Every structure is written in C-alpha cells, then in structure tokens.
C-alpha cells in the first residue's frame, strides 16, 4: 500500500502548533521528576583505604558494587559518584531492558560471528539474573516483561523483517498490537522488559548500601594514580587508596586517557505526553504494555509509563563539536518539535495531545555499537564503556566482566572479543565533527534510498564501524 508520509526532518505541522503542545513541558526527565527521589548521600570528606573503588553511580557502577559484595561479602567496596545516583543516562533513558548484548543480529554477525552461540547463552543468563536480583532485594523498578514490537514503516523494511527469520505480523495480526497509518509489518520480541529507569538506579543503590557498599555522592574524581599497592583516586575533599578500581564512567572522559577516543558522546532526546485515557489508547490500538520501535536507521522508540503516558524518543542523534558534554545540550527545541510532529504522524488520533516533559542527554557510542570491557595495570584497573543506548540490561554483564578481570578469573565472559579488544577509535577533533556529520548524512540517505547503503557506510562497515541514531 502507498505510504502517505515518511519520517524526515521537515515539519509537517506549523511550528506554532507544535510549540503550543510543548509549551508546558518540564525541561527535565520525567523519571527523576519525582518525590520518590532519595536525598543525596554525603560526599567523601576524609581519606580512606578500601579493597575496591568504583567510579560512577549509574547502572554499570551500581551493578558492579552489588556483585562485588555478593561474590565477597567481606570485601570493602566504595562507590564515588560525581553528582547524584542515576542523574545521567541511567535516570533518563527509555527503560527498555533488552536481552541482546550485540545491538541486534546483524551487528553481532559483523563483530562477533564466531561467538554468537556463547553470547546467546550469556545473554539469557544475564537477563534472568537481572530480574532475579530485583526480586531478591525487593527493588520496585516497575519491571514488566512486556515485550517489544518492531515495525516496518517503509517497503524495504518489510523485506528486512521477513529476512530476519522472525514471525512477521501484517494486517489484522499487526493491528492487535497498535494502529498506525505508518505501520506496514512488525515482529514481536518477547524477551524485552520495561523498567522505570530512575527507580531502578535508586533501588540498586539501596540494595548496594544494604550489602555494605559505601556510596559517596557529589564526589567527582579529579585524578587517578597508580601506586605500589593499587590505585589512588583524588576527590575535592578526600583521597581513596584502593587495591583495585572499576571505571564505570561510560561516555564521560575516561580517567584512562588512552581510552578517550573509543567512545563519543551522542545526545538523544525524548518527549513524554500527558496521561492518556483508556479511550485514547483504544483508538490507537495500543492497549498492551509492550514497547514499540520502528526499524529505520534513524529510528524512534516508544513505550507507556505506569500512568499511561507515551514516551517517544530517538531519531535525532546529535554530536556537539569537541566532544562537549554540558547541561546546555540537554534541551534542543528543534528536535522536540520534530519528535512531536513524528508522534502525530504515527498516531494521528493523538494530534493535539500535549507533553508534560521534554529532555535529552548524553549516551556513549562506540564504533562497534556495543560495549567493550578490559583491564590494565595487571588487573588492578578495569573498565566497561560504549553501551550505545543498550545499557539498561547489558551494564549488569559489563559489571560481571570487570569483576572477573579484577579477580583474575578466566571465564567465558573474559574470553569474548568484546572483552579482549577495543573497537575502532573515533578520531580526535578537528576530524571527529565533520566525519560524524558525514556518517549522519549517509545514514539519512540510506533510509531515504530504500535501506541501500552508500559507499561511505559500506566502507565503514568493512572496517567494523557502525552508526545508528
């Protein structure tokens, strides 16, 4: 059937109409805009000695802290967070807990073809252990094993879905999941779960403290130095001397300077609607709790909150010259207008629906589109970074790898390529900005050209370099 519209960067509705719908949207992530947010824990105020120090209070650091105490209850574990627990990507993401560790089968084939059977088993184990941990510690993260609908919005995407080997829904079968003039076909992944991102971070932190982990907030690490017995970390108000350190800073500049070119900070943006009525959801056919994503290279992701708001994000992936990370980039009105326009394209019955929140923030992207893990200094310093928007579930796995490396364990996790080699680096400035803009343009052209990659994307793929919104 002919597609009446296609996603692009042009606004189909008057800017004034879209701006009016966004006028009352709070410029903060919906998830952290909550009276449930815990009070900040004290900052480090004295010098201390510890067995393990973790830098970063997002998912990666919190999972590392919990598992470190589970493995060795008598181990002293200290976690340093520069601001607040879960304030960055861990508190403002979409809350999709994907089982995949490879960013989809095609990316897995490109980078880890000979390891896919092992990875598939480890993915399932990690997913089960993720859910079991929430039950074990009574963490109310609004966990829902709801599944994920991936939809084709253009003809070539239908062909791609059919080639995936998954059951493809069309017509009335597809309409059981949602009604949209854009949806041509879809596949359903029943392994994906949903969570409240900030409540997950807060719950993990509480569980860690319950196990004896010492968490210090508003304690940025200014320097890392090696010592004869381990590492020394300096903060504004105290020094931590530790036998080992786990670096969980992801997209922020690594304390290991040699790692700084292996991630690049990309800004992603999100809208949250006002609560929708049961009648409105019935009109768009989205009465289930599953999430939805379209299958373009510049893709959108959307889901419902517990109170039936629609979170709608993605499409734009914005890199700011110089790898700059600043709160000023968390708001981008042009992208918010575009996302509002696209939501109305997707569900015309919701046109005029207003938005309660609009936010953005940095995620870390690696050129292999999945995380890499490793260690240095004889295993005293471990790191895990580059999750590229796939970190809600995968960070637990990364934490396991870091602890294996620190403890000197030879495991299936540490033998994976993602744990033994670094991805292709992103060049420094002044080369990074024009190169990333070229890649963004190539991705957009691929979507417009029936999914056919141009020479740039083909050449990049030959060198193991990927880029998605």
N, C-alpha and C positions, 0 to 999 in steps of 0.2 A: 504494500500500500504506500502511497506517496507520503512523505514526511512533511507535515505542514510547516514545521520550523526546524531549525537546528541550532544547537548551542553555539554561540560565538561571543565575541567581545562587544558587539554592538548592543545597545539598549533598545528594546522594542517598545518600551513604555516611556512616557515623558519623565524626565528626571524629577520633576516636581512631585509627581505621583509616588514614585519610589521613595523619595526623600521623606514624604509625609508618613509613609508606612514605617520608616526608620526613626522618626523624629523623637520618640520616647524611649528608644532602645538604650539601655545602660551600657556604657563602654567598658564592660568587664565580663569575664567568663561567667556564664550562668552558674556553673558548678561551684565556684568559690564564693559567689554572691549569696551566702547562706549564713543564718545564725548558728548553724551547726559547726562552723569553722572553729577549730580549737584555738585557744590562746597560744601565743608564741611561747616556746620554751626559752629558757635563759641562754644567753650567749656564753661561749667559753670565756672564763675570767681568770684562769690560772694555768700554769704549765702542768701537763700530765703525761704519764707514761702508760702505754697500752699495748696489747698484743696486735690488734688490727684497727686501723683507722680508715673510715670510708669517707670519701669526699663527694658530696652530692646527696640531697634529700628528696630526689624523685624516685620513680619506681625502681630503677637499677640499684641505687644505693640502699633503699629500704628492703628489697628482696635479698640483697647481699647480707644485710645486718641480721635478718631473721634466720636465714640459712646458716650463717656463721655460728649463731648461738645454738641452733638445732644440732649442728654437727659436733660442736664442742661447747657444752654449756658453761664450762669454767673459763672459757676464753674471754678476756676483756675486749669489748668492742665499743668503739667511739665513732659516732657519725657527725660530721661537720656539714652544715648547710649554710650557704652564703646569705640566704634570705629566709623564706618560710618553707616549711614542708609542703611539697606539691604545688608551689606557686607558679612554676613554669609549665612545660609541656605536659607533665603528669597531672596537672589540675585543670587543663583547658582543652584536652583532646576530645575526640568524638566518643570515646568509651567503647570502642569495638575490640573485643578480645579475640583476635584471630589465632587459629591454631598454627598457621603457617610460619615457618622461620625463614622462608626463601622469597617472600614477596610474590608468590604465585608460581605455578608450574613452569611457565616459560623462563622466568628469571632463574629458577632453580636449575633447569636444564643448561642454561648458559654458563652458570658459575660452578655448579656442584653436581654435574650429571652422574658421576660415578658413585656419589654418596647418597643419592636420593632415598634409597631403601632404608638406610640407617637414619637419615634425617626424618623420614616419615614416622618412624617408630618413636624417636626422641620428641618429635612434635606432640604426639598423642600423650606421651608420658608427662611432658611439661604442662599440657592443658589440664590433665586430670589432677596433677599436683597443685596447680594454680587454684582450682575450685576447692580441692580438699583443704588447702591452707585457710581459705576464707571460713570454711565450716569449723575447722579446728580451733581457730582463735575468735570465732563469733564476729567476724568482720562484716558489717552491714554495708556492702558496696552496691546494693541494688542489683546483684548479679542475676542475669536472666539468660538462660541457654535458649535464645530466641531464634538464632539462625540469621542468614544474610541472603537477600535476593540481589543478584547481579543482573542488570538489564541491558539489553542492546537498544540503542536509540537510533542507530543508522544501519542500513542494509549490510555493510561489511562486518559489523559487529555481530549480526545474527549468524553469519557464516563462521565467525571465530568461535562463537559459543557452541555451534554444532560440532566443530572440530575438537572441542575440548574433551569430548567423551562423556560429559555430564548429561543428565536428563535435561532437555530443553523444553520449557513451557512456552506455549503460544496461545493466542486467542483466549477462550474462556478459561483455560487452565491457568494462564498468566493472570487473568483478571481476578482470580481468587486471592492474589497477594496485594494487588493495587491496580487502580485505574488511572492511566495517563495516556494522552494522545501521543506521547513520545515513545512509549514502551512497545517494542516490536517482539521481543522474546526475552526469556530470562532463565537463569539457573539458580538453584537454591542450595546453599551450603549450610548444613545443619550442625557444623562444628563451631560456628562463631557464636560467641556470647556477648552480652552487653553489660556494662557496669556504669555506675556514677563515678567518673574519674577521680574527683577530689575526695569523695568518701572512701575510695579505695586507698588513696595515698594516706589519708588521715588514719584509716583503720590499720594499715600496715605499720605505720609509725607507732600506734598504740600497742600493737602486738609486739613490736621490737622492744619497746620500753618494758613491757611486761616480762620479756625474757631476760632483761638486764642490760640492754643496749643503752648507752648514754648518748642522747641526742642534744646537740647544741645548735640552735638556730641563730641567724644573723651573725654568723662566724665565717666570713669568707677566708679562704686560704690564699695567702699572698705569695707564698713560696714553698717549694718542695726541695729538700736537700737530702742526699744520701749520707748515711753515717756508717760507722763500722758495724753497728748492731742492727741497722734497719734504715728508717727514714725519719726525717724531721720536717714537720709542717708548721709554718708560721701563720698566725692569725693576728688581727689587730690587738687582741687582749690576752693572748696566751700561745704557748708552743706545745705541740703534741709530738712526743717521741714514740715511735711505734716499730714493732718488728716487721710489719707489712702494711701496705696501703692498697686499697681498691679505689680506682678512679672512676667515678660514675657521673662525670660532668657532661657527657654526650656532646651536644652542639656548642657548648661554651668552650673557649680556648683551653686546650688540654694543658695541664701542668707539665706534661712531657712535650717540649717544643717540637720534637721530631714527628709528633702525631698531628700537628695542627693543620696540615694540608690534606688530611684524609677524611675530614668532614667539612661541610659547608653549611652555614645557617640559611635555611629557606623559610620564608614566612607563609603561613597558612591562615585562612580566615574563615569565620563561622558566623552564622546567624541563628538565633533561637526565636521562634514565634511565641505569641501569646498562647495560653492553653486553648486547645480546640475542643469543640463539643463532640459528643458521640455522633451526632447527625453530620457534622462536617467530615469526620473520619470515614463514616459510611459512604458519603458522597464521593470520596476519592478512593474508596475500596480498600483502605489501609486499616483494617480492623485488627490485624495480628500485631504482635510485638516485635517482629523481625526488623532488622535494618535493611537499607537499600543502598546500592551504589550502581552508577552507570559504568559502562565498560570502555569509555573513551580514554585516550592517553591523558587528556585534560579532563579528569573525572570529578564527579560530585559524590559525596557520601551523605546519607541522611538516616535519621532514626527518631524515635519518640522518647521523651522523658517519662518519668513515672506519672506526671500530671498532664500528659498528652500534649505537650508542646512538640513541635518539629524542629530538630536541629538540622541545619542544611549548610554544608561547608565544602571546601575544596575548590577545584577548577583552577583558580589562580595559584601559582607557586612563584613567590616574589623573592628575588635575591637583591639585596642592597649592596651597592658598591663598597668594597673594602671589608667585606665580611662583618659589617657593622651590626651589633646587637644593642638595641636601645628600646625603651618603652614607647618612644615616639612612633615606632614602626608597628605597634600592636593595633593601631587604628588606621584603616585605609578606606576612605569613603567610596572611592571608585569601585573597589572590589565589593563592598557591601551593597551598593546599588546593583551591581551585576548579579550578585547572588540572589537578591530579592527578585530581580527580573527573571532569573532562571527558575526559581521556585514557582513563580506564577506560570511560567511556560510548562513546567512539569505537571502542576495541578491547577488548571485554570479555575476550578471551583473555589480555590483559596485566594483568588485575586482580591486584594484589598485587606487581607489579613495583616495585622500589624506585628511588629517584632519587639520583643522585650529586652533582648541582649544582642550585642554585636561585639565581636572580639577577634583578635588574631594573636599570633605568637610564633616564635621560632621553633622549628624542628631541625634536627640534624640529618643531613643527607650524605650518604656515601655513594660513590660511583657504581657500586655493585647493588645498591638499593636495599641492602640488608646490613645488619650489624657485623662488626668484626671484633674479635677479642684477642688478647695476648698478654704477655708479661715481659718484664725486663728486670735487670738488677738481680739476676739469679732467682727470680720468682718473688722477690720482695715487693715489686710494684706490678699490679695487674690493672688492666683497663678493658672497657667494653663501651663501644660507641657506634654511631652510624645507623640507628634504627630506622630512619627514613619513614616515619609515620606508622611503623609496625611494632611499636614498643610496648603496648599495654600487656600483652602476653609474653612476648619474646624477651623482655627485660628479666623475667624470672630465670630464663635459660641462660642469659648472659651472666647473671649473678652466679649461677652454678659453675659456669666455666671459670670465672675469675677465682672462685674459691678453690676449684680443682688445681688451678695453676699455682696459687699461693701455697697450697698444701703439698705441692709436688706430686699430684696424682696423675697417672697416665690413664685417661678414660676415653670412652668413645667421643665425648664432647670435645676434649682437648685435641683429639686426632683429626677433627674436621678441618677442612680448608679454611673455614671462616674463623678458626681459632689458631691457625698456623701461618696465615699470610695476610698481608694488608691489601686493601683494594687499590685501584689506580688512584693516585692523588689528584686533587683539583689544583691547578696551577695557582700561584700567588697572584696578587694584583701587580701590575695593571692588566694582566691577561685574563683573570678569572671572570670579571664582569662581562666583557664582550663575548667570551666563549659561552658563558651560561645563557646570555641573551640569544646567541645563535642557536643553542640547543632548544631553548623555549620556543623559538620561532619554528624550528624543524618539527617539534612535537605538534604544534598547532597545525602546521601544513599537513602532517601525516593524518591527523583527524579529518581535515577537510578533503584529503585525497584518498578517501576510501581505506584508510589504515595503511597505505603504502608508504614505507619509509623512504626518505630521500637519501642521497649519497652520504650526508653528514651522519645521520642516525645509523646507517649501515656500517659506515667506517668506525663509528664509536662502538657499536656492538662487537665488531671484530676485535677490539682491544678491551672488551669487558667493561665498557662504560655505558650506563643507562641513565635516563632522566624521565621522570613522570611528574605530573602536577601533584 
